[in-house]
Amino acid sequence: MPNRESDIEKAKKKPQKRDMKNAREAALELLHALFQHPEEGTPLPVMLAKAVQSAGLDGRDAALLSELTFGVLRRHMLLDSILDSFLKKPGELSAQVRMLLRLGMHELLFMDGIPARASVSEFAGLARQRFGQGIGGLVNAVLRSADREMEALRDAVQKAGPTEAASIPAWLMAMWKAQYGDEEARTFAENTLTHAAPCWRVNWAREGAEELRRTWLERGYKAVGCHGFTSFGRDRIAASEEQKELAQLEIEGFLTRQGISSQLVSEFIADWITKDDCLSQAELWDACCGRGGKSTALLEKGVRVTLASDPAQFRLDDLLAAVERLGLPAPQAVCSPEQDVEASFPLILIDVPCSGTGTLGRVPELRLRLTPERLNEAERLQASILENAWGKLQPGGLLFYATCALNRKENERRIERFLKCNDSALLCDQRLFLPELPGHDALFLAVLRKQLEN
């Protein structure tokens, strides 16, 4: 069986020259590179893993690097607004000095566990080391002034509008307001400011699955759907101590990390299939399987996923490794775009490439990478995938169309346009799965049936 490592695992293990930067310096360099060249597209977890390895950071400093990086990405507009009020000539700052000040201001405002004196000292020292005494003095003065006015600054943070507070691009916020209304748009923005609590899906194909889930619920974890649980609300110290136990259960195939909305979508799909007497034992093709989160969830629930395809081999390798870990029947894995698959199926799942606007909490770097043009490109690709998959769906069969987008053009309106052009298509159901807890993804799902020919 192929066993290619994920990008993150390779980044962690690849030997690199260590220059022993501290976490704040590593965050400065990572963020500067990301803001200067957002189009390069390297996922943030991969960038973080490389930075940790390169700088030789331990667990505590790696966590600080992650917190600083995510925090600045989520709040850079707000941080800039606050910083400008302390600067006589904000437009004259270099990009790196501004980034260093963003980091310092974020640490002062949003990281209560670090004494303000230590934060000011660390960032002023870093500024002197990299940019000289003059910039070091400027950073020291700005951060000391901010510390003195902290109460007023925190009031200002509370009053900031959602676009600025969550650094949502203005065009995206305007689109959300137009499509969903002001209150929903504000809720979407606020949701992106929170780290999502970890969630696990219990492997229902394993003996003792129900008892295992009950055990963790009795320990204070909250239920997710029918088969999962989350550490949301759990005491941090207790949850931290239980991480090794949960990680071991994952290794042994009893658990899988999966977000709330993805779990609920998988359960929704499985319910549609199992309640249909004609399709309950039918074969399913996961035509955009990615790393296989939904494929494995469906397999655990008894759905016959017999083919999984994706254009990227490393994603298929991850899926096959997950199937082996979980002790599930392995689907045929085909490294190919969906249009190159010739067979027809009674059940097809297409979790299509999309803008990812429903994932901004988990993928904060999308704030820098999203553009209206990127959304238009996603819409065109989705139309093509949907048409191709529909041509391979057998009469009487079901097609499940999923996105992680908060954009009606990629969701409801895409389905509306498709129905107008396809008389054989019947919309059975569609639903937007909004985050049940802060920081989690939003997902859309539509269920289409191909009507039998007369």
N, C-alpha and C positions, 0 to 999 in steps of 0.2 A: 504494500500500500504506500502511495506517495506520502512523504512526511516533511514537506517543506515548511520551514519555520515562518511565522508571521513576520511582518516588517518590524514590529516592536521587539520581538524576541531576538531578531538578528541585530538590531541596533544595540540591545543590551549586551550581547555576547561578542560582537565584533571587536577585536583588539584595536584600541585607539590610543594615541598619545595623550596622556593626562597632563593638563596644565594647572590643576588644583585651584580653579576658580572657586569662590564661595557662591552660595545659592543666589545672592542678589546680583552678582556680576554675571553669572550664567543667565539669569532672567533678563538682564539688560541686553546681552548679546542676542539671545533667542528672539526677544520681542523686536529688537531693532531690525534684525534680518527679516522677520515676518512682516512687519509694517512696510519695509522698503520694497519687498518682493512678494506680495501676497499671492501673486498669480502662479508661483511655483507649485503650489498645491500639495506639498508634503503634509500629511495629517499631523495635527498637534501632538498626539501621543508618541508618534515616531520622533518628532523633534525633541520632545522632553526626554525620551529614553536616550537619545544620542547625547544630549546635554549632560545628563546625569553621569553617563559613562565617561564622557570626555573630561568632566571636571572632578570625577572621583567622589561624588557626593554620597553621604550615607543616608539612611532612611529619613531622619529628621530634616536634613537639608534638602533632600529630594522633595519632601512634602512642602517645604517652604518655597522651593522653586515652582512647583505646580500651583500653589495657592497664589503666588504673585503673578504668574503668567495668566492664569484663568481670570484673576481679578482685574488686571489691567485691560485685557481684551473685552471683558464684560462692561467696563466702566470708563473707557478711555475718554469719551466725550465729556462726561461729568468731571473727571479729573482735570482735563484741560480747562474747563470753565472755571474750576476752583483755582487752579494754578495761575491763570491769567489775572486774577484779582490781586495776586501778590507780586506780580512782575511789572516793572515799568515799561519794558520793551519786549513783550512776549514773542513778537514776530522775529526777533533776532536770535532766538535760541537755536542751536543746532538740533538735529533730529535725535541724536544720542543723549544730549543733555536733557531735552524735554522728556525722553523716555525714562531717564534716571529719576527725574522729578515726579513723573507719574507713579513710578514704583514706590518712591518714598511717601508720596501722599496717600497712596492706597494702603500702605502698611500702617500709617498713622490713623487713618479713618476707619478701616475695616478689619484690622487684625488686632483685636483687643489683648491677645495673649502676649504681645511683645511690648515692653515698656517704651514709651515715646522717646525717652533719652537715648535708649539703645538704637532705635530706628534712626534718629537724627545723626547720631555718631557714625553709624555704619554707612549711611548714604553720603554724608559729607566726606568721610574718609575715602570712599570709593571714587567720589568726584575729584578729590585732590590727586589720587593715584592716577586716574585716567586723563584728567583734563587740566590739572594744575591748581595752584592755590586760589586763583581768582574765582574759578568755577566752584571750587570747594567751599569758598566763603559764601558764594551766592546760594548754593544748595543748603548750607547750614542756616543761613538767614531765612530763607523761604520756609523751610520745614519747622524751624523754631517759632516763626510767626504763626504758622498754621496750628502748631500745638497749643499756642496761647489762645487761639480763637476756636478751639475744637468744638465747644458747645454750639457756637453759632454755625459752624460748618456742618455739623450733624443735622441741625435744623434745616439748613439749606438743602442737604441731601434728601431729606424727607419731603421737601416741597418741590423737588425737581420733576419736570415732566417725564413721561415714560421714554420718549425718544432719547433725551439726554441721559437720563438715569441709567438706562440699559444699553446705551450706545447703539441703538437700532438705526440703521440708515434711514434718512428721512423719506426716501421714496418707498421703502418697505413699510414704514409705519403708515404712510398715506394709503398704501394699498390695503393694509389690514383694516384701517378705519372704513374705507370705501366698501370693502367686501363683508366685514363682520360687525361694524359699528365701533364707536369710541370705547365703550366699556370692555368689550372683548379684546380689542387691540391693546388696551392698557394691561389686561390680564396676561395676554400672550407675552408682552414685553417683560412684565414683572417675573413671569415664570422662568425667564432665561437667566436670572441673576443668582440662582440657587444651585448648589451642587446636588445632583440627584442622589438620594439614598440608594445603596446597593439593593438589588432585588435578585432573588433566586427562583428558578423553576424546578420543582421536584420532578424527577424522572418517573412518570406514572407507569412506565413499562417494567419497573423494578418492583420486586416483592417488598412489602413494607413501606411503600411510598406514602400512603395515607398516614400511617403512624409517624413517619419521619416528619411530615409537615406539621402534624399535631404537636409534636415535641417542640418544634421551634416556635410555634404560636404560643404554647404554654410558657415559653421562656421570654415572652414579651415582644416577639416580632409580629408585624401586622400582616394579615392575609392579603394576597394579590390574586384576584380571580379565583378560580377553582383549584389551582395546582401550585401556586407560588406564595412567597412571603418576602417581606422587606424589613430592613433594619430601621426604617423611618421611625423617629420618636424613641428609639432605644438609647439607653444611656451610653455615651460615647466610650467610656472606659470599658464597660462590659462588652460592647460590640467589638471593640478592638481586641480584647482578649479572646473572643470567639472566632476571630478571622482564620486562625490556623485550622480550627476544627471544620469550618465551612469550606476552606480551601481543600482539605483532605477529602471531604465528601464530594467535591467537584472532581478531584482526581480519580476517585473511585467510581464515578459515573452516576452518583445519586442526585447531583444537583448541576444546574447550568445557570450562569449569570445571564439574565435577560430582563430588559426594561419592562415596566408595567404595561404600556400600551402594546408592545409587541406580544406579550403574553395574552392580553385580552383579544387581540386580533387573531392570534393562532387558535384560541379557544372558540372564537366566533366562527372561523372557517371550519373547524372540526365539527362544530354543532350542525352547521349547514349540511355537511357531507353525511354525517352519521344519521341524521333524521330523514334522509332521502333513501327510501327502500331500494330504489334503482341504482343509486350511486354509492351506497355505503361501503361497498367492497371494490369500487372502481379504482383504476390507476390514476395517479396524479403526477403531472409534470410541473416542477417548480422551475419556471423558465428564466428567472432572474434570481438565482438562489443565494448569491453572495456567499457569506461564510456559513450559511445553513441554519441560522437561528430558528426560522419558521419551519424549515424542513424537519429538523430534529424534533421540534415541539409537536408537529403533526404526526410524525412517526410514533412518538411516545403515546399518542392518543389513539393509535390504531389505524390511522390513515395510511393508505398504501402509496407512499411517495416512491415511484419506481424510476423516475428520471429527474436529475437535477443538472441544470446547465448554467454556465456563466462564462463570459469571455476571459476571465482571469484565472489561471491555473492555481495560483496561491490561495484563492478563496475556496476553490474546490478541494484543495488539500486540507484546508481547515475543516471543511464540512466532513470529509471522510475521516479525519482524526476524531472529530466529535462523535460521529456515528460509532466508531470503534470504542471510544471511551464510555459511551452510554449503553453499549451492547444492543444496538438497534440494527435491523436489516439495512444493508447499504444500498442506496439507489445507484443506478448507473450514472456516472458523472461524466458529463460531456463539456469539454472546454470549447465553447462556441457561442456566438450570439444566437438569439432565439430564432432568427430567420433562417439559420442554416440547419435547424432540426427538421427532419422530413416527416416524422411520425405524427399521427393524430391521437388525441386523448379525450376522455370524457370529463376530466377535471384538469384545469390549468390555473396555476397561481403565477401572476406577474407582479412582483414587488419592484416597480419600475424605477430607473434612475430619475431623480427629481431634484428640485432646488434645495431640499433639506431645510426649508424654513421652519419646519416643526422641530428641529433638533438644535436650535441655537443655544440652549442651555448646556447641552452636552458637547457641542462643537462650536465653541465661541469664535474660532477663527473665521467662520463663515461671514461674520460681520464685515470682514475686510475683503472677502472674495466674491460675495454675491453682487450681481448687477442685474438690471432689468434684462439685458441681453442674455445673461445666463439662464434666467427664467424662461425666456422665449425659446432658447435652444432646448431646454428640458421639455417644454411643451411639444415641440416638434418631434423629439425622440420618442416621447410617450405615445403620441398618435401612431407612429410607425410600429412600435412594439405591440400596441393593442390590436392594430389591424392584422399584423402577422400572426399573433397568437390566436386571434379569433378564427382565422382561416384554418387552424389546426385543431379547433375544438369540435368534437363530434356533436351532431344534433342531439338535443336533450341534455347536453352536458352543461357544467357550470364553469364560469371563468371568474376568478377573484382578482380584482385590480386594486393594488395597494400603493400608497405613497407615504412619505414622511414629510409632506408639504402642508403648510398653512397658506394655501393659495387656491381659490375656487377654480381658476383657469386650469390648474393641473388636476383638480378633483372633480367637483360636481359638473362644471361646464365642459370638461373633457368628456365625461360620460354623456352629457346631453348632446354634444355634437356627434358622438359615436352612434347614439341611438337614432338620430335623425337620418344617418346615412346607412343604417343596417336594419332592415325590416325584420330580420330573423332574431334580433336581440331584444330580450325582455329584461328590464331592470327589476331584480327581486328585492334588493335592499341596498342601502348605502348609509355609511355612518362615519362621523368624525370622532375619533377616540382622543379626546382632550386629556391632558395630564391629570391624573387623579391626585398626584402629589407634586410638590414643587420640583422643578428642574428636569422632569421627565419629558420624553418626546410626545409630540402629537402625530397621530397616524390617521390616514383616511383609507376606507375600504368600500368597494362597490362589488356587489354580487350580480353577475349577468348570466342569464340562461339562454342558450341557443335553442330556439323553438324547433320542434319537429317539423319536417317538411310535409306539406299536404299531399 
